[in-house]
Amino acid sequence: MIGKISIIIPTYKRVEQTLKTIRLLLNSEGFNTTYKAEIIISDSSPSQKLKESLKKSFGNTIIYTRPKKPGIAANKNWGAKTAQYPLLVFCDSDMEVEKNTLTNTIKALKNNPTAGAVGGQVVWKGGPKDKTHDRPRKEDRMITINKTTYVEAIYSRYMATYKDIFWQVGGYDETVFNMRGEGSDLSIRYWRAGYPLIYDSSIVVHHVHKVQGGIIRNTTHPEWGIAKDLFLLAYKYDIFDNEYHNFAKTVRSNFKSLPDGYYQIVQGIGKYLNFIVQVKPEIDRQKKQMKPKFNFRFLEIFSQEKLFQQCIHQAEKRISPARKILF
């Protein structure tokens, strides 16, 4: 076997699609033959419906666990704490993998010794954007060096990483980015710790448009949450200290299509003002404890060219201990 992987599926009030996501994973090529795998469901639903359905459909082959508190970040961290194996694959419960998604994920990490984590193509399934890219989008910057494509952020949905590295950077933030924005925050902490993120187009997952459940699904104004997250990320990683053009471009790309785009930013910050005030002491505490090896700013990895080159040149040595456990 070429590795041992723990697949973590966070879920909330979502039964049928979670079951379908699991079936596709179980039917993946190489599952428990070329690699050993476990599937962990981290469920913060108020009912036992999913737990009962899992037992009925899969017996004891799926690991079911319940986090101590609800939230996307909390669900993922709890699943990671349950994991036995050295490779973590985070796969949201509204994702559908292809036959070769898992094998291509393992190959991508094995073939790229400077990768701390990897993501791939996320394609919409159904809805008005059917068969178009959810991620990466035009504003998601990537750069290819020696056949490795580096990316500034992996926005959850589907991501694979080494368990040791995941906990070295602190896992997902359950206080500030528990309900959304968790992938953005984790991404910048990977880069700042010297663990580059890569993109591999052979990894394909499908983001199902029409599903029930989910903590942040079907919100009336998702742009308000985006505004809040961008504001908090800018504050946490000192984007306000200088002019950072790609961050500004990212803000524009998220709001330019809205009739009152910049008003929506102000409105979103206003709607979340109490939360922002509440978490500011926690962010300030985190900032005092930060000792980044590379002082990257959020979404400005490639803009800081000298720092970027230093990071990727040193990455293989830094990642080697985690790779030896898996490969």
C-alpha positions in Angstrom: 0.0 0.0 0.0 1.2 3.5 -0.8 -0.2 5.2 2.2 -2.8 5.4 4.9 -5.4 8.2 4.8 -8.2 9.4 7.0 -11.1 11.1 5.1 -13.0 13.6 7.2 -16.5 14.6 6.3 -18.0 17.5 8.3 -21.8 17.6 8.2 -24.9 19.3 9.6 -28.5 18.3 9.0 -27.5 16.6 5.8 -28.3 12.9 5.3 -28.9 11.8 1.7 -26.1 13.7 0.1 -23.7 12.7 2.9 -24.6 9.0 2.2 -24.0 9.6 -1.5 -20.6 11.3 -0.9 -19.6 8.3 1.3 -20.6 5.7 -1.4 -18.5 7.5 -4.0 -15.5 7.5 -1.7 -15.9 3.8 -0.9 -16.1 3.0 -4.6 -12.9 5.0 -5.4 -10.2 3.1 -7.2 -7.6 1.7 -4.8 -9.7 2.1 -1.7 -8.3 -0.3 0.9 -6.2 -2.1 -1.8 -3.5 0.3 -3.0 -3.9 2.5 0.1 -5.6 2.0 3.4 -8.4 4.4 4.3 -10.9 5.2 6.9 -14.0 7.5 6.6 -14.8 9.7 9.6 -18.2 11.5 9.8 -18.1 14.6 12.1 -21.7 15.4 12.6 -23.1 18.3 14.7 -26.7 17.8 13.7 -29.2 18.0 16.5 -30.8 14.6 15.6 -29.5 11.1 15.3 -30.9 10.6 11.8 -27.6 10.5 10.0 -26.0 8.2 12.6 -28.9 5.7 12.2 -28.8 5.9 8.4 -25.0 5.3 8.4 -25.5 2.2 10.6 -28.3 0.9 8.2 -26.3 1.6 5.0 -22.7 0.8 6.0 -22.8 -1.2 9.3 -19.6 -0.4 11.3 -17.4 0.5 8.3 -17.9 4.3 8.8 -16.6 6.1 11.9 -19.2 8.4 13.4 -18.3 11.1 15.8 -20.0 14.2 17.3 -18.0 17.3 18.1 -18.4 19.0 21.4 -19.5 22.2 19.7 -21.1 23.0 16.3 -19.4 24.8 13.5 -17.5 24.0 10.3 -14.0 24.4 11.8 -15.0 22.6 15.0 -16.4 19.6 13.0 -13.2 19.4 10.9 -10.9 19.6 13.9 -12.9 17.0 15.8 -12.6 14.6 12.8 -8.9 15.2 12.6 -8.5 14.4 16.3 -10.3 11.1 15.6 -8.1 10.2 12.6 -5.7 7.3 12.9 -3.7 7.9 9.8 -1.0 10.3 8.7 -2.8 11.8 5.7 -5.9 13.8 6.2 -8.4 14.4 3.4 -11.1 17.0 4.3 -14.1 16.5 2.0 -17.3 18.5 2.6 -20.5 16.6 2.7 -21.8 18.3 -0.5 -18.8 17.1 -2.5 -18.8 14.2 -5.0 -15.5 12.6 -5.9 -14.5 10.9 -9.2 -13.2 7.4 -9.3 -9.6 8.6 -9.4 -9.8 11.6 -7.0 -8.2 9.9 -4.0 -5.5 8.1 -6.0 -4.6 11.4 -7.8 -4.6 13.2 -4.4 -2.0 10.8 -3.0 0.1 10.9 -6.2 0.1 14.7 -6.1 1.5 14.8 -2.6 4.0 12.0 -3.3 5.2 13.7 -6.5 5.5 17.1 -4.9 7.9 17.1 -2.0 7.5 20.9 -1.4 3.7 20.6 -0.9 2.3 21.0 2.6 -1.3 20.6 1.3 -3.0 20.1 -2.0 -6.3 21.0 -3.6 -7.7 20.5 -7.0 -10.6 21.4 -9.4 -13.9 22.0 -7.7 -16.7 22.0 -10.3 -20.3 22.9 -9.8 -22.8 20.2 -10.3 -26.3 21.4 -11.1 -27.7 24.9 -10.7 -27.0 28.0 -12.8 -23.3 27.4 -12.8 -23.4 23.7 -13.7 -20.1 22.3 -14.9 -18.2 25.6 -14.3 -15.4 26.1 -11.8 -16.3 26.9 -8.2 -12.6 26.9 -7.5 -10.1 27.9 -8.6 -11.6 31.1 -10.0 -10.0 33.9 -12.1 -8.9 35.7 -9.0 -7.2 32.7 -7.4 -3.6 33.2 -8.3 -1.3 30.3 -9.2 2.3 30.0 -10.3 4.1 27.0 -11.7 7.7 26.3 -10.9 9.5 23.0 -11.9 6.1 21.4 -12.7 4.6 22.2 -9.3 1.7 24.7 -9.3 1.6 26.8 -6.1 -1.7 28.4 -5.0 -2.2 31.2 -2.5 -5.2 29.6 -0.8 -7.3 26.4 -0.7 -10.9 27.3 0.2 -11.8 24.1 2.0 -14.4 22.0 0.1 -11.7 19.4 -0.6 -8.1 19.5 0.7 -5.4 16.9 1.6 -2.6 17.5 4.1 -0.3 15.7 6.5 -1.8 15.3 9.9 1.5 16.3 11.7 1.7 19.6 9.7 -2.0 20.3 10.2 -1.6 20.3 14.0 1.7 22.1 13.8 -0.1 25.1 12.4 -2.9 24.8 14.9 -5.7 23.2 12.8 -8.8 25.3 11.9 -9.7 28.3 14.0 -12.8 27.4 16.0 -13.3 30.9 17.5 -12.9 33.4 14.7 -13.6 31.3 11.6 -15.8 28.5 12.9 -18.8 29.1 10.6 -17.0 30.2 7.4 -13.6 31.5 6.2 -11.8 28.6 7.9 -9.9 27.6 4.7 -8.7 31.1 4.0 -7.3 31.4 7.5 -5.7 28.0 7.5 -4.1 28.7 4.1 -2.2 31.7 5.2 -1.0 30.0 8.4 0.4 27.1 6.2 2.4 29.6 4.1 3.6 31.5 7.1 4.9 28.3 8.7 6.7 27.4 5.5 4.4 24.7 4.2 3.4 25.7 0.6 0.0 24.9 -0.9 -0.3 23.4 -4.3 -2.9 22.9 -7.0 -3.2 19.7 -9.1 -5.7 19.7 -12.0 -6.0 15.9 -12.0 -7.8 16.1 -8.7 -11.5 16.7 -9.4 -14.5 17.0 -7.1 -18.0 18.1 -7.8 -19.8 20.7 -5.6 -23.5 19.8 -5.6 -25.6 22.9 -5.9 -29.0 21.6 -4.7 -28.7 20.0 -1.3 -30.4 20.2 2.1 -28.6 21.1 5.3 -25.3 22.7 5.9 -24.6 25.5 8.4 -24.1 28.3 5.9 -26.2 27.0 2.9 -29.0 29.1 1.5 -28.2 32.3 3.4 -30.0 35.3 2.1 -26.9 37.5 1.9 -23.7 35.4 1.7 -21.8 38.6 0.7 -22.2 39.9 4.2 -20.3 36.9 5.6 -17.6 37.3 2.9 -17.2 41.0 3.9 -16.8 40.0 7.5 -14.2 37.4 6.7 -12.2 39.6 4.5 -12.2 42.3 7.2 -11.1 40.0 9.9 -8.4 38.4 7.7 -7.1 41.8 6.8 -6.9 42.8 10.4 -5.4 39.5 11.6 -2.6 39.5 9.0 -2.0 43.3 8.9 -3.3 44.0 5.4 -4.3 47.5 6.6 -0.6 48.4 7.2 0.2 49.0 3.6 -1.2 48.9 0.0 -1.7 45.3 -1.0 -3.0 45.2 -4.6 -4.0 41.6 -4.9 -6.0 41.7 -1.7 -7.8 44.8 -3.0 -8.4 43.0 -6.4 -9.9 40.1 -4.5 -12.3 42.3 -2.6 -13.4 43.9 -5.9 -13.9 40.6 -7.6 -16.2 39.4 -4.8 -18.4 42.6 -4.8 -18.1 44.2 -8.3 -21.0 42.2 -9.7 -23.4 43.4 -7.0 -25.5 46.5 -7.8 -24.4 48.2 -4.6 -21.1 46.2 -4.1 -19.2 48.5 -1.8 -22.4 49.3 0.2 -22.7 45.5 0.7 -19.2 45.5 2.2 -20.2 48.2 4.7 -23.5 46.5 5.4 -21.9 43.1 6.0 -19.4 44.6 8.5 -22.3 46.4 10.2 -24.4 43.2 10.4 -21.4 41.4 12.0 -20.2 44.3 14.1 -21.0 42.6 17.4 -19.2 39.4 16.4 -16.2 41.4 15.2 -16.0 43.3 18.5 -16.4 40.0 20.4 -13.6 38.2 18.6 -11.1 41.1 18.5 -9.5 40.2 21.8 -9.0 36.6 20.6 -7.4 37.9 17.3 -5.2 40.2 19.3 -4.1 37.3 21.5 -3.3 35.2 18.5 -1.3 38.1 16.9 0.9 38.4 20.0 1.7 34.7 19.9 2.4 34.6 16.1 6.0 33.8 15.3 5.8 33.2 11.5 8.8 31.7 9.8 7.7 33.7 6.7 5.8 36.9 7.3 3.4 36.5 4.4 0.3 38.7 4.1 -3.1 37.1 3.1 -3.4 36.5 -0.6 -0.1 38.3 -1.2 2.2 35.2 -1.3 3.4 35.7 -4.8 3.6 39.5 -4.4 6.3 38.9 -1.7 8.6 37.3 -4.3 11.8 37.0 -2.3 10.0 35.5 0.7 8.1 33.1 -1.6 11.3 31.9 -3.2 12.9 31.3 0.2 9.8 29.5 1.4 9.6 27.0 -1.5 13.4 26.4 -1.5 13.3 25.4 2.2 10.0 23.5 2.1 11.2 20.1 1.1 13.5 19.8 4.1 10.7 21.1 6.4 8.1 18.7 5.0 10.4 15.6 4.9 9.6 14.2 8.3 5.8 14.1 7.6 6.4 12.5 4.2 8.5 9.7 5.6 5.6 8.6 7.8 3.2 8.4 4.8 5.5 7.3 2.0 
